[in-house]
């Protein structure tokens, strides 16, 4: 077994054993501040999700409006181009 692996393994075991032995001292402190911190983080996540969802909906509406405007402009341009082509190519009648 390489020495670095053995050294890391022994360090990990020693830290785990120390944490287990000191659990009665650190566990109440973690539970005292851990639950409120977790709840606050979840609340902030929910707020961020709601704001993001609203902004995404606004962006979608804006894009739909822009798309509709572009379609109207394109249709208007096509009608104008068709009308211009129709007036310049109006057939002359041979009737006198």
C-alpha positions in Angstrom: 0.0 0.0 0.0 1.4 3.4 -0.9 2.2 5.6 2.1 0.1 8.6 0.9 -3.0 6.4 0.7 -2.4 4.9 4.2 -1.8 8.4 5.6 -5.0 9.8 4.1 -6.9 6.7 5.3 -5.6 7.1 8.9 -6.4 10.8 8.9 -9.9 10.2 7.7 -10.5 7.5 10.3 -9.1 9.7 13.1 -11.3 12.6 12.1 -14.4 10.4 11.8 -13.7 8.9 15.3 -13.2 12.4 16.8 -16.4 13.7 15.2 -18.3 10.7 16.6 -16.9 11.2 20.1 -17.6 14.9 20.1 -21.1 14.6 18.6 -22.9 15.3 21.9 -21.2 18.7 21.9 -21.6 19.8 18.3 -25.0 18.2 17.4 -27.2 20.6 19.5 -25.4 23.6 18.1 -25.8 22.4 14.5 -29.5 21.6 15.1 -30.0 25.0 16.8 -28.8 27.1 13.8 -29.0 24.5 11.0 -32.8 24.2 10.8 -33.4 28.0 10.6 -30.6 28.4 8.1 -32.0 25.6 5.9 -35.5 27.0 6.1 -34.2 30.5 5.2 -32.3 29.0 2.2 -35.4 27.2 1.0 -37.5 30.4 1.3 -34.9 32.4 -0.7 -34.9 29.6 -3.3 -38.7 29.8 -3.6 -38.6 33.6 -3.9 -35.9 33.3 -6.6 -38.0 30.7 -8.5 -41.1 32.9 -8.4 -39.2 36.0 -9.6 -37.5 34.0 -12.3 -40.8 32.5 -13.5 -42.4 36.0 -13.7 -39.5 37.4 -15.6 -39.5 34.4 -18.0 -43.3 34.9 -18.6 -42.7 38.6 -19.3 -39.9 37.8 -21.7 -42.2 35.3 -23.5 -44.9 37.9 -23.8 -42.5 40.4 -25.2 -41.2 37.9 -27.7 -44.7 37.1 -28.8 -45.5 40.8 -29.3 -42.3 41.3 -31.3 -43.1 38.2 -33.4 -46.7 39.5 -34.1 -45.4 42.9 -35.1 -42.8 41.4 -37.4 -45.5 39.2 -39.0 -47.7 42.2 -39.6 -44.9 44.3 -41.1 -43.9 41.4 -43.3 -47.4 41.0 -44.6 -47.8 44.7 -45.2 -44.5 44.8 -47.1 -45.6 41.9 -49.3 -49.0 43.5 -50.0 -47.2 46.8 -50.9 -44.7 45.0 -53.1 -47.6 43.1 -54.8 -49.6 46.3 -55.3 -46.5 48.0 -56.8 -45.8 45.1 -59.1 -49.5 45.0 -60.1 -49.7 48.7 -61.0 -46.5 48.7 -63.1 -47.6 45.6 -65.0 -51.1 46.6 -65.6 -52.2 45.3 -69.0 -53.2 47.9 -71.6 -56.4 47.1 -73.4 -56.4 47.2 -77.2 -59.9 48.6 -77.3 -60.4 52.0 -79.1 
